[in-house]
Amino acid sequence: MASAQTLPRSGPSAPVPDEGRITLRASARHTGALVRRNLLQLRQNPTAMTDALLMPVVLTVLFVFVLGGAVDPGGNRVRYTAFLVPGLMVILGMTIAMAVGVGVNDDFRTGVMDRFRAMPIGRSSVLVAKVVVETGRMLVAIAVLLVVGALLGFDVAGHWPGLLAATALTAVFGTSLVWTFMLLGLTLRTAQAIQGLSVLVLTPLEFGSSIFVPPSTMPDWLYTFTRFNPLTHMADAARGLALGEGPVAGPVLWTLVWSVGLTALTAPVAVAKFRTKT
């Protein structure tokens, strides 16, 4: 029998380096590696792209053929499609962002995030990598939306630079929503709580905006709410950029203010919550 002196002794595990000692270059490398890991997961599980690929088709067809003839006074569905598609870009960003919050919550429940926190990597890298991948999924969803919209008559009439600018602005706004929902996923205890709160808050914001119908058709009290709704600013900015119709500077400025404000407010808190969540 081996003596006690010859048996291997398990000493204390190596301490995980403090994130403050991880350089910006190393953090960027960690983020890149995690982005690649998340993309490989999508490749191995293509069903994770279902919402990005099918949701644009469902929403466009549903609203164009259900509301198109009623909203447009002349029953012109093509004209309503031009009004609707830029607004749906916002809805897709919100839908994907909400799914991120649920996913982060599930990752903690299954222990995936605990494994990341035990690794010698920047804590912010885990969340930043998720933001990068989800923003990419958002752009895929917008591309599908534009293809479906084109099949139904959506035409930017040569405003291609404006359409690209609208897509980029939607991605910026959507990224701020991803940070917001990740914070919810890190704060609330269950996925059901995240979904319930999201529906409760987002439904009035969605329908009390200019996404589906012109605000001029709304009663005065709702019209006032719509004017201050960030989703109205984003939808109006996307329409102005993509179609060259309506005001552009004001909606774009307000969208950027909302995007920067939400990110500055939620991103640091989400990273801090990620470090301390039990």
Disulfide bonds with the S-S distance in Angstrom:
none
